[in-house]
Amino acid sequence: MAASRHDCTICMDSFKNPKLISCHHSFCYKCLEDYVQVNLHNGCFNCPICRTSVQLPESGISGFENNLYNDTEKNENFPCEICGPKNVACSRCLDCEENLCQSCCYVHEKSKLSRHHKISDLLSLAPELKGKVRQRVFCDQHPEEEIQLDCQDCNVTICLMCKAVKHDTHPTKALVDAAAEVKMTLDAKLNQCSDKLRFIKASVERGEELDRSINDAEQEELKTVDGQCSQLHEAIDQEAAKLKDNIKNVYRFLKEQNAVFRSCMEEELKSCSNTKDIAQNLRDQGTDIEIIKRGPAIEQIISAAIAKTDPTPTVRLTSKLFSPATIIADKLIPLIGVLRDYEAKPRDLTRMLAYTRHTSRHKQILYHTHLYNGNPNKGKGSTKYTKSGDQLTEA
């Protein structure tokens, strides 16, 4: 949960004895003390919020100004400025500009000198008047005197006694007049700041829109690469299917031819074996008359079988049908497409780094703007920058 303006951004809790550093950010005394002990370098530390370098006073954390605005604005109980801090104020006299408890308010309304003064309840006080509710500030040199003047030469707020003793020749202004002048300057700066905020907000929105465009472009290009690869895969698969079909057709024909050859040879084997068996039986078991009578005919049959020309196989596997080509990736990859180099302009990086404050005092960031173009070791067209602090140097 984000801290409110009444919360310390270090401990994320309500301010306790807030201290105002030179960049006008406030932190609890103890939080700031612990932070400075860890982050102090050469008498300076970076503000935890804006990273501005802040010089530590010689007296340490106590040397920073107390932030009375945050300290009292958060506190809902204001002491009565008439009878003292023992009673809590509930009203404010807008004429006297004093906080009053219930008893003092009653007396104030009955007094002849103040009965016509305008008194308002603190809780219902208009926002523009709430800044005046805080307790009056008294002079460090003259504790009984309230700060009422602003010395123009010394640029310090003083009491009437200081004016008479040390600043008698210096031009001074009443606090309300000096504050009014500062408010006018602040109003002008606030208007400029509002314009700047609108510009930054528009830039943030443009950055967010550009981020979406970058993501969309990235996805579109990745899909294009996938599409190219898919087309290449599809073409290869189609060609592979054709090659396989042709190979299968050839080998199917070879199998059919070999089947015819085998069938003929099996029939011839059966006929020749049968003739041999008949001749063998006649020779071994036939009578002399049977041998003389049937022998010549069987001899002719055997002679005819022997005289037959032996068929030779029509199928010959002399070489492979498919000769694989040498796959050269360098020639195949360009069929997918070419990735061009993206060059970031050094001046754009310099301007961006000068605008952005980084969170680490000695952190170095390497900017490498070259996109991988198929060779991870190739550095053509790439520029490296190293940043330390706010300085940008080419590596």
SVG drawing of the C-alpha trace seen along z (x, -y; Angstrom):
<svg xmlns="http://www.w3.org/2000/svg" viewBox="-20 -51 55 159">
<polyline fill="none" stroke="black" stroke-width="0.4" points="0.0,0.0 1.4,-3.4 2.4,-5.8 0.4,-9.0 2.0,-12.4 1.8,-12.0 3.8,-8.7 7.6,-8.2 8.5,-6.4 11.3,-4.5 9.2,-2.9 5.8,-3.4 4.4,-4.6 3.3,-8.0 6.1,-10.6 7.9,-10.6 10.0,-13.8 10.2,-14.4 13.4,-16.0 13.4,-18.0 16.4,-17.5 17.7,-19.8 15.6,-18.3 12.5,-19.1 11.6,-15.4 10.9,-14.4 11.7,-11.3 11.5,-10.2 14.6,-11.2 15.5,-7.5 14.7,-6.3 17.0,-8.9 19.7,-8.2 19.7,-4.5 19.6,-5.2 22.5,-7.6 24.7,-5.2 24.5,-2.7 24.4,-5.1 26.8,-7.9 29.7,-8.5 32.2,-11.3 29.8,-13.3 26.9,-12.9 24.0,-10.5 21.3,-10.1 17.7,-11.0 15.7,-7.7 13.0,-9.2 14.5,-11.4 18.2,-10.2 19.4,-13.8 22.8,-14.1 22.4,-15.6 25.2,-17.0 25.0,-15.8 25.3,-18.8 28.2,-18.9 25.9,-18.3 24.5,-15.2 20.8,-14.4 19.9,-16.9 21.2,-19.6 18.4,-19.2 15.4,-21.4 12.4,-20.1 9.3,-19.7 6.8,-21.3 4.1,-21.2 4.1,-17.4 4.5,-17.1 1.6,-19.2 -0.7,-18.6 -0.9,-14.9 -1.7,-15.7 -5.4,-16.4 -4.9,-17.9 -3.7,-21.5 -2.8,-23.1 -4.6,-26.2 -2.5,-29.2 -3.9,-31.2 -3.7,-28.8 -1.0,-26.5 -0.6,-22.9 -2.5,-21.4 -5.7,-22.1 -6.6,-21.0 -7.8,-23.7 -11.3,-23.3 -11.8,-26.7 -9.8,-29.3 -10.2,-33.1 -9.7,-34.2 -9.0,-37.8 -6.4,-37.0 -5.2,-34.0 -5.1,-32.0 -6.2,-28.5 -8.6,-28.4 -9.7,-25.8 -13.4,-25.7 -12.9,-27.8 -10.8,-30.5 -13.2,-30.5 -16.0,-31.3 -14.0,-34.2 -13.0,-35.4 -16.6,-35.7 -17.6,-37.6 -14.7,-40.0 -15.6,-43.6 -12.4,-43.6 -13.0,-40.4 -16.7,-39.7 -17.1,-40.7 -14.2,-38.5 -15.0,-35.7 -14.5,-32.3 -14.6,-29.0 -14.6,-25.4 -11.2,-23.7 -12.9,-20.7 -15.0,-22.9 -12.2,-25.2 -11.8,-26.0 -8.9,-24.2 -7.1,-27.5 -7.1,-28.4 -5.9,-25.1 -2.3,-26.0 -2.6,-28.8 -3.9,-26.5 -0.4,-25.4 1.0,-26.7 2.9,-30.0 6.7,-29.9 8.9,-31.7 12.4,-33.1 15.3,-30.9 17.3,-34.0 14.3,-35.6 12.0,-32.8 9.3,-35.2 9.0,-36.9 7.0,-35.4 8.5,-35.3 6.9,-38.1 9.3,-39.4 11.4,-38.2 14.8,-39.8 15.4,-40.4 19.2,-40.7 19.8,-37.7 17.0,-35.6 15.9,-34.5 12.7,-35.0 13.1,-37.1 11.2,-38.6 10.8,-42.3 13.7,-42.1 16.0,-40.7 15.0,-43.5 15.9,-46.1 19.2,-44.4 20.8,-42.8 18.8,-43.7 17.9,-47.3 19.4,-48.5 18.1,-45.6 15.0,-45.7 12.3,-43.5 8.8,-42.4 5.9,-41.1 5.7,-37.4 2.3,-37.5 3.6,-39.8 6.8,-37.8 4.8,-34.6 2.4,-36.2 5.4,-37.0 6.7,-33.5 3.3,-32.1 3.0,-34.1 6.3,-32.6 5.2,-29.2 2.0,-29.6 3.9,-30.3 6.2,-27.3 3.2,-25.1 1.6,-26.1 4.9,-25.2 5.0,-22.0 1.5,-21.1 2.4,-21.7 5.4,-19.5 3.3,-16.8 0.9,-16.8 3.8,-16.4 5.3,-13.6 1.9,-11.9 1.5,-12.2 5.0,-10.7 4.2,-7.9 1.0,-7.2 2.9,-7.3 5.5,-4.9 2.7,-2.5 1.2,-2.7 4.6,-2.2 5.2,0.8 1.9,2.3 2.9,1.6 6.4,3.2 4.8,6.3 2.3,6.5 5.1,6.0 7.2,8.7 4.4,11.2 3.6,10.4 7.2,10.9 7.5,14.1 4.3,15.4 5.8,14.4 8.9,16.5 6.8,19.4 4.8,19.0 7.9,19.0 9.2,22.1 5.8,23.8 5.8,23.1 9.3,24.5 8.4,27.5 5.3,28.1 7.2,27.8 9.8,30.3 7.1,32.6 5.4,32.5 8.6,33.2 9.4,36.0 6.0,37.6 6.6,37.5 10.0,39.1 8.6,41.8 5.7,42.5 8.1,42.9 10.5,45.1 7.5,47.3 6.2,47.6 9.6,48.7 10.1,51.2 6.5,52.5 7.3,53.2 10.6,55.0 8.7,57.1 6.1,58.1 8.8,59.0 10.6,61.1 7.4,62.8 6.9,63.9 10.5,65.2 10.0,67.1 6.8,68.7 8.4,70.0 11.4,71.4 9.2,73.1 7.1,74.8 10.3,75.8 11.7,77.1 8.6,79.2 8.6,80.7 12.3,81.5 12.1,83.1 9.1,85.2 11.0,86.4 14.0,87.3 11.9,89.3 10.3,91.2 13.6,92.1 15.1,93.0 12.2,95.3 12.4,97.0 16.1,97.6 15.9,98.9 12.6,100.8 11.7,101.5 12.0,104.9 14.3,105.4 11.4,105.4 10.0,102.1 13.4,100.5 13.9,101.5 10.4,100.4 10.1,97.0 13.8,96.1 14.3,94.4 11.2,92.2 12.3,91.0 15.8,90.4 14.3,88.1 12.3,86.2 15.4,85.8 17.5,84.7 14.8,82.1 14.7,80.7 18.5,80.5 18.6,78.9 16.2,76.1 17.9,72.6 17.8,71.5 15.9,68.2 17.9,65.4 16.3,62.9 14.9,59.8 15.4,57.8 18.8,56.3 19.7,54.0 22.8,52.5 22.5,49.0 20.2,47.0 17.3,45.1 17.6,42.1 20.9,40.1 20.7,37.6 22.0,34.2 24.4,32.4 22.3,30.1 23.9,26.7 22.3,24.7 23.8,21.4 21.8,21.8 18.7,23.2 18.3,20.7 18.0,17.6 14.9,19.2 13.1,18.4 14.1,14.7 16.7,12.1 16.8,10.3 18.2,6.8 20.3,5.0 18.6,2.5 20.8,-0.4 20.0,-2.6 21.3,-6.1 23.9,-7.0 22.5,-10.5 19.1,-9.1 20.7,-6.9 22.7,-9.9 19.6,-12.0 17.6,-9.2 20.4,-8.5 20.8,-12.2 17.1,-12.4 16.8,-9.3 18.3,-9.1 19.3,-5.6 18.9,-4.1 22.5,-2.9 25.4,-5.4 28.0,-3.1 25.8,-0.9 27.0,-0.3 24.5,0.5 25.6,2.0 23.5,1.0 23.9,3.4 21.5,2.4 22.5,5.0 19.9,7.6 21.0,11.2 21.2,11.6 22.0,15.3 25.5,15.2 25.7,14.9 29.4,13.9 28.9,11.2 29.1,7.6 28.8,5.6 26.7,2.5 26.5,2.8 27.5,0.1 28.2,0.6 27.8,-2.1 28.7,-2.0 27.0,-4.4 28.4,-5.3 26.5,-8.0 25.3,-10.4 28.3,-9.9 27.9,-8.0 31.0,-6.7 31.5,-4.5 33.0,-1.2"/>
</svg>
